[in-house]
Amino acid sequence: MPLFGNTFSPKKTPPRKSASLSNLHNLDRSTREVELGLDYGTPTMNLAGQSLKFENGQWIAETGISGGVDRREAQRLRRRNQQLEEENNLLRLKVDILLDMLSETTAESHLMEKELEELKSISRRRK
């Protein structure tokens, strides 16, 4: 006789929810495109009067120039942007190094001040 009841009586599981009543998942892709009009074509967008389309993983201007800037100018701007990012990273590194040096110098200064105070207190005791 178990002391706290029958340990081998599992609880009843709740009933499962019914599956989707939609039969769209049964259709193959071409049938879905024909029936539901899922063939959208290439994505396009209009930004600041410039029409762009998405091809081969990149947004390409339909007129051949991106926003009034030719490709050579865009490449020059990308190179300049890369140079500025590298310079920014270098300056951040220099700032970090300077902050480390400042904190080290401050710590040394505090230690020297503490030692000076101890020496002054020792010299006062001797007098």
Backbone as CSV, one residue per row, in Angstrom:
resi,resn,N_x,N_y,N_z,CA_x,CA_y,CA_z,C_x,C_y,C_z
1,MET,0.822,-1.170,0.000,0.000,0.000,0.000,0.878,1.250,0.000
2,PRO,0.795,2.063,-1.051,1.599,3.283,-1.056,1.087,4.285,-0.039
3,LEU,2.041,4.993,0.511,1.711,5.940,1.559,1.044,7.211,1.013
4,PHE,1.522,7.709,-0.139,1.002,8.970,-0.676,0.198,8.772,-1.957
5,GLY,-0.335,7.689,-2.211,-1.158,7.454,-3.398,-0.401,6.661,-4.435
6,ASN,-1.053,6.357,-5.489,-0.452,5.565,-6.556,0.458,6.459,-7.398
7,THR,1.746,6.157,-7.416,2.699,6.994,-8.146,2.710,6.672,-9.628
8,PHE,2.087,5.590,-10.042,2.127,5.197,-11.440,0.837,5.504,-12.178
9,SER,0.070,6.464,-11.716,-1.140,6.848,-12.443,-0.873,8.187,-13.137
10,PRO,-0.487,8.144,-14.407,-0.153,9.385,-15.105,-1.398,10.245,-15.340
11,LYS,-1.164,11.546,-15.429,-2.262,12.455,-15.710,-2.652,12.326,-17.178
12,LYS,-3.888,12.630,-17.465,-4.339,12.570,-18.849,-3.793,13.774,-19.601
13,THR,-3.349,13.529,-20.800,-2.821,14.619,-21.617,-3.974,15.409,-22.222
14,PRO,-3.802,16.718,-22.357,-4.870,17.514,-22.951,-4.999,17.185,-24.436
15,PRO,-6.183,17.347,-24.985,-6.357,17.037,-26.416,-5.563,18.020,-27.273
16,ARG,-5.084,17.528,-28.403,-4.298,18.368,-29.299,-5.202,19.327,-30.050
17,LYS,-4.612,20.492,-30.378,-5.367,21.449,-31.173,-5.491,20.923,-32.591
18,SER,-6.572,21.278,-33.230,-6.787,20.789,-34.585,-5.805,21.451,-35.535
19,ALA,-5.461,20.735,-36.576,-4.547,21.258,-37.576,-5.228,22.379,-38.353
20,SER,-4.428,23.138,-39.062,-4.959,24.241,-39.851,-5.973,23.721,-40.862
21,LEU,-7.040,24.464,-41.027,-8.070,24.068,-41.986,-7.713,24.501,-43.398
22,SER,-6.643,25.266,-43.533,-6.228,25.725,-44.846,-5.540,24.599,-45.592
23,ASN,-5.819,24.503,-46.873,-5.160,23.475,-47.675,-4.104,24.085,-48.581
24,LEU,-3.665,25.324,-48.262,-2.656,25.977,-49.098,-1.315,25.261,-49.035
25,HIS,-1.029,24.641,-47.911,0.258,23.954,-47.788,0.323,22.704,-48.669
26,ASN,-0.810,22.219,-49.131,-0.837,21.043,-49.999,-0.492,21.391,-51.447
27,LEU,-0.647,22.653,-51.830,-0.388,23.059,-53.205,1.101,23.224,-53.441
28,ASP,1.541,22.896,-54.668,2.940,23.139,-54.984,3.139,24.616,-55.324
29,ARG,4.374,25.027,-55.458,4.685,26.449,-55.600,4.059,27.068,-56.845
30,SER,4.163,26.393,-57.980,3.630,26.969,-59.218,2.113,27.140,-59.141
31,THR,1.409,26.184,-58.527,-0.044,26.297,-58.380,-0.399,27.456,-57.462
32,ARG,0.345,27.615,-56.365,0.092,28.732,-55.454,0.313,30.064,-56.151
33,GLU,1.368,30.156,-56.978,1.629,31.398,-57.692,0.502,31.725,-58.657
34,VAL,0.003,30.705,-59.355,-1.081,30.931,-60.312,-2.373,31.285,-59.580
35,GLU,-2.700,30.530,-58.547,-3.961,30.729,-57.839,-3.973,32.004,-56.999
36,LEU,-2.866,32.292,-56.322,-2.863,33.396,-55.373,-2.086,34.614,-55.856
37,GLY,-1.473,34.527,-57.010,-0.742,35.669,-57.529,0.490,35.993,-56.716
38,LEU,1.305,34.986,-56.398,2.481,35.204,-55.566,3.727,35.518,-56.372
39,ASP,3.613,35.735,-57.680,4.771,36.086,-58.492,4.871,37.605,-58.516
40,TYR,5.717,38.160,-57.652,5.793,39.607,-57.493,6.797,40.251,-58.439
41,GLY,7.733,39.515,-58.967,8.784,40.101,-59.791,9.901,40.623,-58.907
42,THR,10.791,41.426,-59.490,11.911,41.953,-58.697,11.424,43.094,-57.820
43,PRO,11.890,43.162,-56.587,11.494,44.262,-55.700,12.082,45.589,-56.198
44,THR,11.261,46.619,-56.170,11.714,47.947,-56.552,11.285,48.944,-55.485
45,MET,12.028,50.050,-55.411,11.651,51.110,-54.479,12.098,52.445,-55.049
46,ASN,11.506,53.503,-54.523,11.807,54.840,-54.978,12.289,55.655,-53.786
47,LEU,13.527,56.123,-53.852,14.109,56.935,-52.787,14.555,58.261,-53.369
48,ALA,14.013,59.316,-52.862,14.390,60.675,-53.275,14.350,60.830,-54.789
49,GLY,13.320,60.281,-55.407,13.160,60.417,-56.841,14.013,59.465,-57.656
50,GLN,14.790,58.622,-56.997,15.643,57.661,-57.688,15.021,56.283,-57.579
51,SER,14.816,55.617,-58.693,14.204,54.293,-58.706,15.290,53.226,-58.608
52,LEU,15.141,52.307,-57.651,16.112,51.238,-57.430,15.422,49.891,-57.540
53,LYS,16.144,48.894,-58.044,15.611,47.529,-58.074,16.640,46.576,-57.474
54,PHE,16.144,45.483,-56.895,16.987,44.511,-56.199,17.318,43.381,-57.150
55,GLU,18.602,43.276,-57.521,19.045,42.213,-58.423,20.339,41.607,-57.903
56,ASN,20.410,40.306,-57.904,21.620,39.573,-57.507,22.138,39.999,-56.141
57,GLY,21.230,40.266,-55.208,21.617,40.582,-53.848,22.041,42.022,-53.620
58,GLN,21.851,42.899,-54.609,22.235,44.303,-54.450,21.152,45.198,-55.022
59,TRP,21.043,46.383,-54.435,20.125,47.389,-54.960,20.848,48.136,-56.066
60,ILE,20.235,48.160,-57.258,20.849,48.788,-58.417,19.907,49.866,-58.928
61,ALA,20.490,51.031,-59.246,19.697,52.125,-59.795,19.277,51.755,-61.215
62,GLU,18.037,52.028,-61.542,17.531,51.665,-62.864,18.100,52.559,-63.952
63,THR,18.528,53.776,-63.629,19.058,54.683,-64.639,20.555,54.538,-64.813
64,GLY,21.217,53.724,-63.989,22.651,53.505,-64.115,23.475,54.379,-63.194
65,ILE,22.889,55.434,-62.624,23.602,56.248,-61.649,22.806,56.229,-60.361
66,SER,23.509,56.192,-59.235,22.811,56.078,-57.955,22.647,57.451,-57.343
67,GLY,21.447,57.968,-57.402,21.150,59.235,-56.752,21.896,60.421,-57.348
68,GLY,22.181,60.395,-58.652,22.863,61.512,-59.273,24.380,61.430,-59.131
69,VAL,24.918,60.384,-58.531,26.351,60.214,-58.346,26.792,59.034,-59.198
70,ASP,27.813,59.245,-60.036,28.255,58.131,-60.874,29.023,57.097,-60.060
71,ARG,29.310,55.974,-60.685,29.932,54.855,-59.965,31.327,55.197,-59.455
72,ARG,32.089,55.952,-60.243,33.438,56.315,-59.791,33.382,57.179,-58.538
73,GLU,32.431,58.097,-58.506,32.283,58.954,-57.324,31.842,58.127,-56.117
74,ALA,30.941,57.165,-56.356,30.482,56.296,-55.258,31.638,55.459,-54.720
75,GLN,32.487,54.941,-55.607,33.649,54.171,-55.160,34.619,55.050,-54.385
76,ARG,34.829,56.302,-54.845,35.709,57.224,-54.141,35.171,57.515,-52.744
77,LEU,33.846,57.697,-52.666,33.238,57.953,-51.362,33.343,56.745,-50.441
78,ARG,33.210,55.549,-50.989,33.359,54.334,-50.176,34.781,54.215,-49.633
79,ARG,35.786,54.496,-50.522,37.180,54.446,-50.062,37.437,55.483,-48.974
80,ARG,36.909,56.678,-49.166,37.095,57.742,-48.168,36.430,57.355,-46.850
81,ASN,35.244,56.755,-46.950,34.534,56.297,-45.752,35.354,55.235,-45.025
82,GLN,35.943,54.310,-45.776,36.781,53.266,-45.182,37.991,53.884,-44.482
83,GLN,38.629,54.882,-45.122,39.778,55.546,-44.521,39.386,56.248,-43.224
84,LEU,38.244,56.909,-43.247,37.804,57.614,-42.042,37.458,56.646,-40.919
85,GLU,36.876,55.502,-41.257,36.586,54.493,-40.237,37.869,53.967,-39.619
86,GLU,38.881,53.710,-40.451,40.168,53.237,-39.932,40.817,54.298,-39.038
87,GLU,40.759,55.562,-39.479,41.323,56.639,-38.670,40.574,56.767,-37.348
88,ASN,39.266,56.630,-37.393,38.456,56.693,-36.171,38.840,55.569,-35.218
89,ASN,39.023,54.361,-35.741,39.430,53.234,-34.898,40.806,53.489,-34.276
90,LEU,41.728,54.047,-35.058,43.060,54.351,-34.537,42.982,55.394,-33.428
91,LEU,42.166,56.432,-33.632,42.033,57.468,-32.613,41.387,56.924,-31.342
92,ARG,40.430,56.037,-31.489,39.828,55.410,-30.302,40.867,54.601,-29.536
93,LEU,41.718,53.886,-30.262,42.776,53.112,-29.618,43.735,54.032,-28.875
94,LYS,44.086,55.157,-29.509,44.988,56.105,-28.856,44.355,56.690,-27.598
95,VAL,43.069,56.998,-27.650,42.383,57.528,-26.473,42.389,56.493,-25.355
96,ASP,42.140,55.233,-25.697,42.167,54.175,-24.673,43.549,54.068,-24.039
97,ILE,44.599,54.142,-24.861,45.964,54.056,-24.329,46.258,55.246,-23.420
98,LEU,45.851,56.442,-23.859,46.075,57.632,-23.031,45.324,57.551,-21.714
99,LEU,44.098,57.031,-21.731,43.338,56.878,-20.488,44.013,55.881,-19.552
100,ASP,44.556,54.803,-20.126,45.292,53.842,-19.299,46.526,54.491,-18.673
101,MET,47.235,55.267,-19.481,48.426,55.946,-18.960,48.048,56.947,-17.870
102,LEU,46.954,57.664,-18.074,46.499,58.635,-17.081,46.112,57.949,-15.778
103,SER,45.399,56.843,-15.881,44.999,56.141,-14.654,46.221,55.577,-13.930
104,GLU,47.209,55.091,-14.668,48.428,54.574,-14.047,49.185,55.699,-13.327
105,THR,49.298,56.848,-13.997,49.992,57.984,-13.394,49.253,58.488,-12.164
106,THR,47.932,58.520,-12.229,47.142,58.954,-11.082,47.317,58.007,-9.908
107,ALA,47.333,56.707,-10.189,47.535,55.729,-9.117,48.910,55.905,-8.481
108,GLU,49.930,56.100,-9.299,51.276,56.317,-8.771,51.327,57.592,-7.937
109,SER,50.659,58.628,-8.391,50.629,59.893,-7.650,49.977,59.696,-6.287
110,HIS,48.884,58.973,-6.237,48.209,58.716,-4.962,49.104,57.908,-4.026
111,LEU,49.812,56.932,-4.575,50.737,56.154,-3.741,51.851,57.034,-3.180
112,MET,52.397,57.914,-4.019,53.462,58.804,-3.551,52.948,59.768,-2.483
113,GLU,51.718,60.276,-2.672,51.142,61.162,-1.656,50.953,60.415,-0.341
114,LYS,50.527,59.179,-0.423,50.337,58.375,0.785,51.685,58.139,1.488
115,GLU,52.703,57.803,0.725,54.028,57.597,1.305,54.551,58.885,1.939
116,LEU,54.322,60.021,1.280,54.766,61.304,1.812,54.074,61.608,3.135
117,GLU,52.773,61.341,3.201,52.037,61.557,4.454,52.572,60.652,5.563
118,GLU,52.881,59.399,5.214,53.438,58.481,6.218,54.798,58.975,6.711
119,LEU,55.629,59.444,5.786,56.944,59.962,6.187,56.803,61.205,7.060
120,LYS,55.841,62.062,6.734,55.623,63.253,7.560,55.155,62.859,8.953
121,SER,54.276,61.879,9.048,53.792,61.452,10.364,54.914,60.812,11.187
122,ILE,55.799,60.080,10.523,56.936,59.482,11.227,57.890,60.567,11.721
123,SER,58.136,61.558,10.880,59.062,62.636,11.304,58.461,63.469,12.453
124,ARG,57.141,63.619,12.508,56.486,64.355,13.601,56.612,63.576,14.905
125,ARG,56.512,62.250,14.832,56.630,61.430,16.031,58.036,61.524,16.630
126,ARG,59.055,61.633,15.802,60.433,61.691,16.285,60.730,63.012,16.984
127,LYS,60.047,64.058,16.638,60.327,65.381,17.223,59.711,65.527,18.551
